[in-house]
Amino acid sequence: MKTVGAVIAVGLALAACDVLAPSTRPAGPDGEAATAAPGGGAFSHSQSEDISGSYRATGVTGGALTLTQVFVGQTQDFEAWEAGRRSTTFAPVMVEFTREGQTVRVLPDRYAVSDGRVSMRGTAPGVGEVSVDLRLDKGALATARRNLGGSEDAALTGSVRIGGRSVTGVKLSWYGGD
């Protein structure tokens, strides 16, 4: 019995090392090692359907920034983020802008994603606070997927706040991503 107990203790110790050692965490989609960050209830997802993909915007600007897309990841992306395995360049919900031809990516400080809604708030250097509150049109998403992203119908609609400027009536069409 002592041998079994010792084997279990060693196994638990090794498992704890794997959980705590950042160098053993899987890399994010961009190849960068994920870093841990404490949870705190700021992140939640409850999708029963796959709403993942990139949603393109047109004509949405906030000062020198132009909104290009909102990205929504897959279940495993949300689970990893909420478990504390986080990349500094990739998140399960991200907002991308262009400024003077350069891409500016805003990662979340908080998000709530469900079958019918995508809400996120984050900050980025030189941009300040950004938030999106978007409703999902499941019919438009289904049509876009059948057409492999060929539909221009808005799958997400709502508002974007960039710093102190709020833009309502924002429409984003699904295109699945690169």
N, C-alpha and C positions, 0 to 999 in steps of 0.2 A: 504494500500500500504506500509506503514511503516513496518508492520509485515512481508510482503513478502520480503522486502529489508533486514530486519534484519536476516531472515532465510537464505537468499542467502549469506549474509556476513559471518554468522556463518559457513555455509557449505564450503565456500571458505577458511576460516581460518583453519578449520579442515583438508581440503584437502591439504593445504600448509604444515601443521604439518606432515602429512603422507609422503609427498614428501621429507621434510627436515630432519626428524628424522631417523637416521640410525637404531635405534632399531626396527623400524616398517617395515624395508625392508625385503623382502622374503629371506630365506636362499638359498645359492647356492646348487648345487647337492650333495655336500659333507656334507651338514648340517651346514656349517659355515655361519654366517651372512655376507651378502654381504656388501661391503663398497663402498662409492661413490668416484669417481675420476672425475676430470673435463674432458670434451671432448676437442676437438681441431682439429677434422678432421683427426686424425691419424688412425682412424678405419673406414673401409668401407666394406660392403658386398652387393652383388647384384646377388645372386643366384636365378634363376627361378626354379631350380630343387633341390631336396634333395641330397646333396653330403656328408651328415654327416656320421661320423663313425671314427673308428681308422684305420690308415694305418700303417702297420708294415714294418719295415726296417730290412734288414739283411746285415751284413758285412760293415757297415758304421761306421768308428771310427774317432775320432779327439783327438789325444793324449790318455789320460786315459779314455775318454768318448766313449761310444758306443751308437749310435742312435738306439732307440728301436721302437718309433712310433711318428707319427704326428696325433693329434686329431683334427677333425673338427666337431663343434657342429651344432645344429639345429637353425632354424631361431630365435626362442625365446631366445636362448643363445646369439646370436649376438645382438638382439634388447636390451636385458637387459644390456649387456656390454656397448653398445654405448649410452645408457641412463644414464650411470654412476653407475649402480648397479654391483659392481665388487667384486669378491672373491679374496683372496690372494692365493688360491690353485686351482682355476678352471677358465678357460677362453674358449671362443668359438673356439679359435685356440691355441693349445699348442704343444710344442715339448718335448718329453721325451727321456732321456738318462739313461744309467746305468753307474755307476762308482763304482768299487769295490763292486759290488752286491747291491748298493743303487740306488734308482730311483732319478733322478734329473729332475725336471719339469721346463721348461722355459715358462713363460707367456709373452704375447705380450706387447711391447711398441707401436707397430703399426702393422696393418695388412690390406690386401686387398684381398678379397675372391670373386670370381665370378664363373660362371658355368665352366670355363675352366682353372682357375688358383688359386693357394693358395700361397700367399706371406706373410711372417711374419718376424718381427724382435723383439727380446727381449733380456733380460739380466737375469742372475742368479748368485748368489754369488758363487764364486769359479769356475765359468765357463766363465764369461765375456759375450760378445755379441754373439748372435746366430741369424742367419737368414736363412730362407728357401725360395726358389723360385721354385715352382713346377707347372707343367702342368698336367691337369686332362685328362685321357683317358676315355671318357664316355662309350665306348664299354667294356673296361676291368672292369669298375665299375659295369655296368649292369650285366656282366657275373658273377662277384664275388657275387653280391646280389642274383642272381638266384641260385647260388650254396651255398648260406648262408655263404659266406666267404671262400669257399673251393678252390677258384682259386688262383694260385700263380702269375698270370699275374700282371704286374705293373699297378696300376690305377693312381698313381702319379709318375712322373719322373721329375728330375731337379737337383738342386744343394743345398748344405747345407754349410754354413760358420760358423765355430766354432772358435771364437777368430780370429786369423790370418790365420787359415787353411781353405781352400776351397776344398770341395769334389764335383765333378761333376759326372754325370751319376748315381745319386741316384735313386733307384727304391723302391717304397713302394706299398704293396698289401693291399687291403681293407679287413678287417675282421669284421667290425661292432662294435667291442668293447666287453667288458666283460658283 
